[in-house]
Amino acid sequence: MPHLTVEPAGVTGDRTWGLIDIEVNRLLTAKRTGALLGASATDDDVTLPDGSTFSVDDPALDGALTDWIGRPVRMARAADSPPMSYQMTFDPPNDEAELFDIPTPEGSFVDIAAVHVVTTATLAACASARPDVDWDVRRFRPNLLLDVGVDPFGEERWIGHEFSVGPVRLRVDGPMVRCAMPLRAQPGGLDRQPQLFHALNDLNPNFPGHLGLCCSVVTSGLVSVGDLVTGPQL
């Protein structure tokens, strides 16, 4: 996207909608249900892997999603939903590992943080150290990809500090733990990469298994490609 509007709860339009597993009243995520990555969505509609497209207010949508996923689900808007949780494992390469319920922030379907940030420097360093692994940025699904002059994983020194991207000011609350999502096969030529998790354990000395930053929003605004990144650690 050339522009993003960042509000206190996160990026406008990011995870506005989610799928709820009706039987257990839990938010579905591709961390556990990898098939979700085969569909796509806009603010207005959902396209399933077979190419069928439904408006988000089409009464037939929930039935089509249920048929596709194979259990009763419904489409829900985050702002209209009670507090929800999703499930993930802390052993991402193993889809049969024990699952844990993780709550989402109230009124939101984001995982942990309002804004997720990754740097080009760390991705490039990882790709250089482990060329056998695919480090395509799409795997990590950041809101913002920052081109800044830091050493590998050097952005982790920003934890506890604030920085600005154009008019938007963010506070770094911690590193981003990586789940099963970056390991999964995804549309666009991304093959399954279970070795990525083990590579992050080896490459990140301070926070094994982590890559990127969890940020909260201090000052809202419009972020654009090319905006200057400034802060006390830069």
N, C-alpha and C positions, 0 to 999 in steps of 0.2 A: 504494500500500500504506500502511496506517496505521502499520505498524511494520516495521522491518528489523533483522535480527541481523547485525552487522558483526563478522567474524572476521579474523585476520591475512591470509588469502588474498583477502578481499573479502566481499561480501554473500552470506549463506547462500541458496543456490538460484539465484544469478546464474550462468548458463552452466554449470550442473552437467553438462549434456549438450551434445554437438556432433555434427555430421555430418562424417564422414571420407570424402574422395574416395579410394576403394580403390586405383585405378590409380596414383596418385602419392603416396599416404599423406600427404595434406594436409588440414587443417581447412577446411571450406567456410565462407564468410561472405557475407552479402549485399553486402559491399563489391564482390565480383566477381559473385556469383550473386544478382541482385536478386530472383529468384523466391522465395527463402527467406522474404521478408517476407510472403508470402501465407499462410504456415502459422502456427500458434500452438501453444503447449505449456504444460503445467503440470508439476509435479514428477512426475506419474504418467502422463501421456499426451500424444500429439501429434495435432493435428487438421489435416488437409490442406485445401487450398482447395476441394476438392469436397465437404467436410463429413465425410468419413470420419475416424474417430477410432480410434487404436491405443494400447494400453498400451505403455509404454516397454520392457516385457519380452515383448511379443508377437512370436513368431518371424516373423510376416508383416510386421512393421514395415519392416525393411530392404528387402524386395522392393517394398513400396508406395512407399517413399522413392526407390528406384532408378527405378521407373517414372515417378514424378513429375518428378524432376530430369533424367532422361534419360542417366544414366551410373551405374556401380556405386558406391553409397555405403552406409555403415553407421552406425548410431547408436552413440556411444561416451560413456562417462562420463569426465569430465576426470581425476578422482582415480585412475582405473585406466589412464590412457594415458601412453605415453612422451612426451617433449618433442615438440611439434607446431609447425607454422608455418602461417600463412595468407597469402594474397596480397592486395596492394592497390597502387593506383597513386597517385602524387603529383600527378596531374593529374585530379582526381575528375570533372570534367564530361565527360571523354573516356573512355568505356568501352573504347576500343581502345588506350589509352596503355600504355606499358611497365609490366609488373607486377613487383613485388618481394616476395620472401619475408620475412615478419616473424615471428620466433619468439614464442610465447606463454610466460608464466612457467611454470616446471615445475609440473606437477600442476594446471594451471588452463587454462581456455579464454578468459580475459579478454584483451583486446587488449594493453593497455599497463600499466594501473594497476589496483590492487586496488579503488579506489573512484573514481568519476568524479563531479565536482561542477559544477553550473551555478548561476548566480545570476539571480534575477528581474530585478534592476536592469540587467544587461547585455542580457538578452533584450528588455526594454522599450526600452532605448536603441537597439538595432539595429532594432527594429520602427518606432521613431519616425524614424530616419534613412533607412531603406529600406522604406517601406510597400508597395513593389511586391513584396517578398519575404515568404514565409510563414515566420515564426519560431516556429511551434508547438513547444513544448518536447519533444513526443514525437519530433520529428525527431532530437534530440540524445541521447536515451536515457541521461540521467544517472541515477546511483543516488540522488543527493540534489539537490533543488532548494532553494536557500537564499534566503530573503527577508531580505536584509541591506542596510544603507544604504551602498552603495559607488557610486562614479561608474562610468561605462561601462568595463568591463574592469578596474576597480579591484581586483578579487580577484587579479589577477596580481601585485600587490604582496605577496601572501601566500607567494609561491614561496620555499622555504627555511625557512618558519616552520611552526609547528603551531597548530591551532585545534581547538576541541571543539564537538561537536553533542550536547547532553545528556551522557551518560557516555562517549561515544566520542571519542577523540582521534585526529586525522589530521595527517599531515605532507604539505605541498604540495611535490611533487617537480618540477612543471613545468606548462606549459600543455598543453591537449589539442588535438592537431592534428586537423583535421576531414577526413574521408575522403569517399567517395562516398555513405555511408549517409544523411546528412541531405538529400542531393539527390534521393533516390529517391522514387518514388511508393510510398505505403504505405496499408494498410487504414485506415479511419477518416476518409477524405476528404482525405488528404494527397497532393497532386499533385506531380509531378516539379518540382524547383526548381534547375536547374543554375546560375542566377544567384546563388544563395546563396553559393557558393564565392567568386565574384568580389567579392561584397559584403563578405565577411569579410576579404578581402585589402585592401579599401579602408578598412574601419571600424576594424580593430585595428592601431594604429600600431606597437606593440611586437612583436607576434607575428602578422603577417599570416597569414590562413588558419586561425587557432586560435580556439577558444571553449571556456571551461570549464577545469577543473583536473584534473590527475592526482595522486592522493593515495595514500599508503601508510598502513597502520593502525598506530598507536602503542598505542592502548588499545582493546580490543574492547568490545562491549556492544550494548544494544538502543536503536535510534534510533526516535523516535516523532514524528509530525506535531506541531508546536508546540514541540519542544525548543529551548532557547535555544542560540544560536551565540555562542561566546566565543573570544577569542584576542588576541594582542598587536597585531594590525593592525586590530582592530575597535573 
